[in-house]
Amino acid sequence: MSIANPQNRSEFKQYVKYKLGAPVLEVNVADEQMDIAISDALQFFHEKHHFNGTERGYIVFNIDDDFKDAFESFYPVEELDGKEYKQQKNFVQLPDDVIGVVRIMNSGISSFGQGIIPGGMMFPMLLGSLTGDSCGSVNSMLTSYYAIQEYMALIEWMFFPPKSFNFNQRTHRLTIDGNLNRMKGMMVIECMIKPNPEVYPDIYDDLFLKEYATALVKAQWGRNLTKYQQVQLPGGIVINGQQILQDAQAELQTLKDRFAMDWADPVLDMVG
C-alpha cells in the first residue's frame, strides 16, 4: 500500500511527514510527539462523532439471579455527619470502546395477555373499540391503522416505560435507575462504539483524520522551533517557528469550524 493511502500507524506517520515537507525539509518533531498528536487526532475523530468515527453496536447481558444480586447489592455503609449512607451498585461496566449509550432495549414480555387476557385477543378488541366496528372488522383506512399503531405505542410506553440510565465515558459505567425486575432473560444495550484502526486500517485513510493529524504535528513542530528564535542556518536561511505555529493553529481552527457541517453526525433535537 502506498503512503498516499496509509493503512497502519507507521504509514500514517510517513504520510504526515511527507505532507509537512519531508524528506526535502527536516521535520523537527520527535517520534513520541508524533504519537501523541496522532492519538489526539483519533480521539477527536471518535469522540466528536465523526460519521466514520463511530458505529452502532449492541451489548448483551444475561439477567440471571447472580447478576441481579450483584446489581442490587450495596457498598459498605458510610457515615457522614452522624448519619449512615449506603450506595447501591446499580451499574454495569462497559468496554472501553463504548463512547455513548443510546438506549436499554426492553427484553421483558410486553403483552397485555400476561395471565389475565390471552395476548392474541387484546389487539382485535382494541381494533374494534377504536374503529367502532365489530372485533373482526378489517374495513379500516390507512389513517386508522396509523392511529391504532400510535395508540398501541402509547400504551406500551405507559405500562412498559424505557429504563432510565446514565453513562459516563471516563468511568465506563452505565448506571441504571431502579431495579431489573422487569428484565427477563437478557438486557440489550444499544450503544455507539469507536472502531479500532488496527482492526479496520482504512480509518487511517480518512481525509479529515489525515488533515487534522497533519495540522497537530505541524503545530508541535512550530512549538519546538519557537524555542530557538532567529537561528540562521547555512546559506542564510532563518528558522521561523512562530510562522509555522500560527499557520498550524489557523488550519486547526478551520478544520474545527468545518467539522460540524462537513463530517459530524447531524445533531438531533431533544424534547422534554
SVG drawing of the C-alpha trace seen along z (x, -y; Angstrom):
<svg xmlns="http://www.w3.org/2000/svg" viewBox="-69 -36 95 53">
<polyline fill="none" stroke="black" stroke-width="0.4" points="0.0,0.0 1.3,-3.4 2.0,-6.2 -0.8,-8.2 -3.3,-5.8 -2.0,-4.8 -3.2,-1.5 -1.3,-1.4 0.2,-3.8 3.7,-3.6 2.4,-4.6 0.3,-7.3 3.3,-8.9 5.2,-8.8 2.2,-10.5 2.1,-13.3 5.9,-13.9 5.7,-14.0 2.8,-16.5 4.9,-18.7 7.8,-18.7 9.9,-15.6 12.3,-14.5 13.1,-17.8 12.8,-19.5 13.6,-18.2 10.5,-18.0 11.8,-18.6 9.3,-16.5 10.2,-13.6 8.5,-10.2 6.9,-10.3 5.4,-13.8 4.0,-12.5 2.4,-9.5 0.7,-12.0 -0.6,-14.1 -1.9,-11.1 -3.6,-9.8 -5.2,-13.3 -6.4,-13.3 -8.0,-9.8 -9.7,-10.9 -11.2,-13.9 -12.2,-11.7 -14.1,-9.3 -15.5,-11.4 -16.7,-14.3 -19.0,-11.9 -17.4,-12.0 -19.8,-9.9 -17.0,-7.5 -15.6,-7.6 -18.4,-5.7 -20.7,-2.8 -23.8,-1.4 -23.5,1.8 -25.3,4.0 -24.0,5.4 -26.0,8.3 -26.0,9.1 -27.7,12.3 -30.0,11.3 -29.8,14.2 -30.2,14.3 -26.4,13.7 -26.4,10.7 -29.5,9.2 -27.9,9.9 -24.7,8.1 -26.6,5.2 -28.9,4.7 -26.1,5.0 -24.7,2.1 -21.2,0.7 -20.2,0.8 -22.2,-1.7 -20.6,-5.1 -21.2,-7.6 -21.4,-11.4 -22.5,-14.0 -23.7,-11.3 -25.9,-9.7 -25.4,-6.4 -25.4,-6.3 -25.2,-3.4 -24.8,-3.4 -26.3,-0.7 -24.0,0.9 -26.6,0.3 -24.2,0.1 -22.6,2.3 -19.1,1.9 -19.0,1.4 -16.0,2.0 -13.5,-0.9 -14.5,-1.2 -18.0,-2.3 -18.3,-6.1 -22.1,-6.5 -25.3,-4.6 -28.4,-5.2 -31.0,-3.1 -31.6,0.0 -33.8,2.2 -36.8,3.8 -36.4,7.5 -39.5,8.1 -42.7,9.5 -44.8,6.5 -48.2,8.1 -51.4,7.4 -52.2,11.1 -49.9,11.9 -52.2,14.3 -55.5,12.4 -56.4,12.0 -54.8,14.1 -52.5,11.8 -53.9,12.6 -57.4,11.3 -56.3,7.8 -55.4,6.5 -58.8,7.3 -60.6,5.8 -58.6,2.6 -59.2,2.5 -62.9,2.9 -63.1,0.2 -61.0,-2.3 -62.8,-1.9 -66.3,-1.5 -66.8,1.8 -67.0,5.3 -63.9,7.3 -63.5,8.8 -63.7,5.7 -61.0,5.1 -62.6,2.1 -60.1,-0.4 -58.3,-3.0 -54.5,-3.6 -55.1,-6.6 -57.0,-4.3 -54.2,-1.8 -51.6,-4.5 -53.7,-5.9 -54.0,-2.4 -50.3,-1.9 -49.7,-5.2 -52.2,-4.2 -50.5,-0.8 -47.1,-2.5 -48.5,-4.9 -49.9,-2.0 -46.6,-0.2 -44.7,-3.3 -47.2,-3.8 -47.1,-0.2 -43.5,0.7 -41.6,-2.6 -37.9,-2.7 -35.3,-2.3 -33.7,-5.5 -29.9,-5.4 -26.7,-7.5 -23.4,-6.6 -20.0,-8.1 -17.5,-7.6 -14.5,-8.1 -15.5,-5.6 -17.2,-3.3 -20.1,-2.8 -23.7,-2.5 -25.8,-3.4 -29.4,-2.1 -32.1,-3.7 -34.4,-1.3 -34.2,2.4 -34.1,5.1 -37.3,6.9 -38.9,6.2 -35.9,7.6 -36.2,11.2 -33.6,13.4 -31.2,10.7 -30.6,7.0 -29.6,5.5 -27.8,2.2 -27.7,0.2 -24.5,-1.9 -22.1,-3.8 -18.6,-2.2 -15.4,-3.6 -13.9,-1.2 -10.3,-0.2 -8.0,-1.4 -5.7,1.6 -8.7,3.8 -10.1,1.5 -7.0,0.0 -8.8,-2.1 -9.7,-4.5 -6.1,-5.8 -7.1,-6.9 -9.9,-9.2 -9.5,-12.6 -10.4,-14.6 -8.2,-12.4 -5.2,-13.0 -5.7,-16.7 -6.3,-17.1 -3.3,-15.0 -1.0,-16.8 -2.1,-20.2 -1.5,-18.9 2.0,-17.7 2.7,-21.0 1.7,-22.9 4.0,-20.7 6.8,-21.4 6.2,-25.1 6.3,-25.0 9.6,-23.1 11.1,-25.7 9.9,-28.7 12.4,-27.7 15.1,-28.9 14.4,-32.4 16.3,-33.9 18.5,-30.8 20.3,-31.1 21.1,-28.0 23.9,-27.6 23.1,-29.6 21.4,-32.4 18.1,-30.5 16.4,-31.7 14.1,-29.4 10.6,-30.9 8.9,-28.6 6.4,-31.2 5.0,-31.4 4.7,-27.6 2.8,-27.6 0.4,-30.4 -0.3,-28.6 -1.0,-25.3 -3.3,-27.0 -5.2,-28.6 -5.6,-25.3 -6.8,-23.6 -9.4,-26.3 -10.6,-26.0 -11.0,-22.2 -12.9,-22.6 -15.2,-25.2 -15.9,-22.9 -16.3,-19.8 -19.9,-20.3 -21.0,-21.0 -18.8,-18.5 -18.1,-15.5 -20.1,-15.3 -23.4,-13.4 -26.3,-15.8 -27.5,-17.0 -30.9,-15.6 -33.2,-17.9 -34.2,-16.6 -37.6,-17.4 -38.6,-17.0"/>
</svg>
